[in-house]
């Protein structure tokens, strides 16, 4: 008689005619399959989805000749475009009155002006301001009531899901300020590096600001 090695099989196959399906077994089977499918799909979507990771770093740049791009968009509500100009100055000795490169002015009904500009500033302490200093003649009243649409620095990041203060002054409304008020926004600017998947590095800047106003009557009292 030939020796049958199958006698050592501890995982014996039960004949199909000896098995019987039950309602409990069906419910357990459906729950297990559903749970396995849920785990698979959740892990799959977690794998293909992107995640924004924030890291702090110390800006070790010491190059004073490095330049930062600036985007400015502001509406002067009571000042005609012929009087509006951009002035830029910094601690390196730069002092430009009436900067006009890459700037646009759009007259508004009622005598207002929409001023837009794109320019560069040196990475040193300084300031830029919208004023009437470059006008060939001064208006009878210098009314700087304004509405700020954009003041931003560096590369433009259009991803709305990225948290940060890249355009903090957007929507700043000074339409009810005094007729002869001088408005100052003192800003603290910090660099921010954004590295999107599949694209190169983008260098932008976040900022905070402190607002102060000088009233014409206060200036007269100081003399």
C-alpha positions as CSV (number, residue, x, y, z in Angstrom):
1,X,0.0,0.0,0.0
2,X,1.4,3.4,-1.0
3,X,2.0,6.0,1.8
4,X,-0.3,9.0,1.5
5,X,1.5,12.1,2.7
6,X,-1.8,14.0,2.8
7,X,-2.5,12.3,6.1
8,X,-0.2,14.9,7.8
9,X,-2.4,17.8,6.7
10,X,-3.6,19.6,9.8
11,X,-5.7,22.1,7.7
12,X,-8.3,19.7,6.5
13,X,-10.7,21.0,3.9
14,X,-14.3,20.7,4.9
15,X,-16.5,19.3,2.1
16,X,-18.8,22.0,0.8
17,X,-21.9,19.9,1.5
18,X,-21.0,20.0,5.2
19,X,-20.9,23.8,5.4
20,X,-24.0,26.0,6.1
21,X,-24.2,29.8,5.9
22,X,-25.7,31.7,8.8
23,X,-27.0,35.3,9.2
24,X,-24.5,36.0,11.9
25,X,-21.6,34.9,9.7
26,X,-22.9,37.1,6.8
27,X,-23.1,40.2,9.1
28,X,-19.6,39.6,10.4
29,X,-18.2,39.1,6.9
30,X,-19.8,42.3,5.6
31,X,-18.5,44.3,8.6
32,X,-15.0,42.9,8.1
33,X,-14.9,43.7,4.4
34,X,-16.3,47.2,5.0
35,X,-13.7,47.9,7.7
36,X,-10.8,46.6,5.5
37,X,-12.1,48.8,2.6
38,X,-12.3,51.8,5.0
39,X,-8.7,51.3,6.2
40,X,-7.4,50.9,2.7
41,X,-9.1,54.1,1.4
42,X,-8.2,56.2,4.4
43,X,-4.5,55.2,4.1
44,X,-4.6,55.7,0.3
45,X,-6.0,59.3,0.5
46,X,-3.6,60.1,3.4
47,X,-0.7,59.0,1.2
48,X,-1.7,61.1,-1.8
49,X,-2.7,64.2,0.1
50,X,-0.2,67.0,0.7
51,X,0.6,68.4,4.1
52,X,1.8,71.9,5.0
53,X,4.7,71.7,7.5
54,X,6.0,74.9,9.2
55,X,9.6,75.3,10.4
56,X,11.2,78.3,12.0
57,X,14.7,79.4,10.9
58,X,17.1,82.3,11.6
59,X,17.7,84.5,8.6
60,X,21.5,84.6,8.4
61,X,21.6,86.8,5.3
62,X,24.1,89.7,5.6
63,X,24.0,90.9,2.0
64,X,22.8,94.6,2.2
65,X,22.5,94.7,-1.6
66,X,19.8,92.0,-1.5
67,X,16.5,93.5,-2.8
68,X,12.9,92.8,-1.9
69,X,10.1,93.1,-4.4
70,X,7.1,95.2,-3.2
71,X,3.5,95.3,-4.5
72,X,1.5,98.4,-3.6
73,X,-2.2,99.0,-4.5
74,X,-4.0,101.9,-2.8
75,X,-6.9,104.2,-3.5
76,X,-6.6,107.9,-2.6
77,X,-10.2,109.0,-2.2
78,X,-9.8,112.8,-2.3
79,X,-6.6,113.3,-4.2
80,X,-6.2,113.7,-8.0
81,X,-3.6,111.5,-9.8
82,X,-1.6,114.5,-10.9
83,X,-0.5,115.1,-7.3
84,X,0.2,111.5,-6.4
85,X,3.7,110.1,-6.3
86,X,5.9,107.4,-4.6
87,X,8.9,108.3,-2.6
88,X,11.6,105.7,-1.5
89,X,14.5,106.1,0.9
90,X,16.7,103.9,3.1
91,X,19.8,103.8,5.2
92,X,22.1,103.1,2.2
93,X,21.5,106.6,1.0
94,X,18.7,105.9,-1.5
95,X,16.3,108.8,-1.8
96,X,14.0,108.8,-4.8
97,X,11.2,111.3,-5.0
98,X,8.4,110.6,-7.5
99,X,9.5,107.1,-8.4
100,X,7.5,106.2,-11.6
101,X,8.9,102.9,-12.9
102,X,6.2,100.1,-13.0
103,X,3.6,102.4,-11.5
104,X,0.1,103.1,-12.7
105,X,-2.5,105.8,-11.8
106,X,-6.2,105.5,-12.6
107,X,-8.5,108.5,-12.2
108,X,-11.6,107.8,-10.2
109,X,-15.0,109.6,-10.4
110,X,-15.1,112.4,-7.9
111,X,-11.4,113.3,-8.1
112,X,-9.9,110.2,-6.5
113,X,-6.9,108.1,-7.7
114,X,-6.1,104.4,-7.8
115,X,-2.4,104.0,-7.4
116,X,-0.6,100.7,-8.2
117,X,3.1,100.1,-8.1
118,X,5.7,97.3,-8.2
119,X,9.2,98.2,-7.1
120,X,12.2,96.9,-5.2
121,X,13.6,98.0,-1.8
122,X,17.0,97.3,-0.3
123,X,17.1,94.8,2.6
124,X,18.0,97.6,5.1
125,X,15.9,99.9,7.3
126,X,14.0,102.5,5.2
127,X,10.6,103.7,4.1
128,X,8.4,104.2,1.1
129,X,5.4,106.5,1.1
130,X,2.7,107.9,-1.2
131,X,2.8,111.7,-1.1
132,X,2.5,114.9,-3.2
133,X,6.2,115.8,-2.9
134,X,6.9,115.1,-6.6
135,X,4.0,117.2,-7.9
136,X,4.9,120.3,-9.9
137,X,2.4,122.2,-7.8
138,X,0.7,121.3,-4.6
139,X,-3.1,120.9,-4.2
140,X,-5.0,123.4,-2.1
141,X,-5.7,120.7,0.4
142,X,-3.7,117.5,0.9
143,X,-6.4,115.0,1.9
144,X,-4.8,111.6,2.3
145,X,-8.0,109.6,3.0
146,X,-7.3,106.2,1.6
147,X,-8.3,102.5,1.2
148,X,-5.5,99.9,1.0
149,X,-6.0,96.9,-1.3
150,X,-2.5,95.4,-1.1
151,X,0.9,95.9,0.5
152,X,2.9,92.8,0.1
153,X,6.6,91.7,-0.2
154,X,8.5,89.0,-2.0
155,X,7.1,86.3,-4.3
156,X,3.3,86.3,-4.6
157,X,1.8,83.2,-2.9
158,X,-1.6,82.5,-4.3
159,X,-2.4,79.4,-2.3
160,X,-5.2,80.5,0.1
161,X,-4.6,77.5,2.4
162,X,-1.3,78.8,3.6
163,X,-1.6,80.6,6.9
164,X,0.3,83.8,7.4
165,X,0.2,87.6,7.4
166,X,1.4,88.2,3.8
167,X,-1.0,91.1,3.1
168,X,-1.9,92.4,6.6
169,X,-3.0,95.8,5.5
170,X,-5.5,94.6,2.9
171,X,-8.8,96.3,3.5
172,X,-7.4,99.1,5.8
173,X,-10.0,101.9,5.5
174,X,-9.1,105.4,6.4
175,X,-11.9,107.1,4.5
176,X,-13.2,108.8,7.6
177,X,-9.9,110.3,8.7
178,X,-9.2,114.0,9.1
179,X,-8.7,116.1,6.0
180,X,-5.0,117.0,6.8
181,X,-4.0,113.8,8.7
182,X,-0.6,112.2,7.9
183,X,-0.8,108.4,8.2
184,X,2.2,106.2,9.1
185,X,2.4,102.4,9.1
186,X,5.5,101.1,10.8
187,X,6.1,97.5,9.6
188,X,8.2,94.6,10.9
189,X,9.0,92.3,8.0
190,X,10.2,88.7,8.3
191,X,11.1,86.3,5.4
192,X,9.0,83.2,4.7
193,X,10.2,80.4,2.4
194,X,7.5,78.3,0.7
195,X,8.4,75.1,-1.1
196,X,5.4,73.7,-3.0
197,X,5.6,70.1,-4.3
198,X,6.9,69.9,-7.8
199,X,7.9,73.6,-8.0
200,X,10.9,75.7,-7.0
201,X,11.3,77.6,-3.8
202,X,9.3,80.8,-3.2
203,X,10.6,83.6,-0.9
204,X,7.9,85.8,0.5
205,X,7.6,88.0,3.5
206,X,5.1,88.3,6.3
207,X,4.7,91.5,8.4
208,X,3.1,93.2,11.3
209,X,2.5,96.9,11.6
210,X,1.8,99.7,14.0
211,X,-0.4,102.5,12.9
212,X,-0.1,106.1,13.9
213,X,-1.6,109.4,12.6
214,X,-0.3,112.9,12.9
215,X,-2.9,115.6,12.8
216,X,-2.3,118.9,11.2
217,X,-3.5,120.7,14.4
218,X,-0.9,118.8,16.4
219,X,1.9,119.8,14.1
220,X,0.9,123.5,14.4
221,X,0.9,123.2,18.2
222,X,4.5,121.9,18.1
223,X,5.9,125.2,16.6
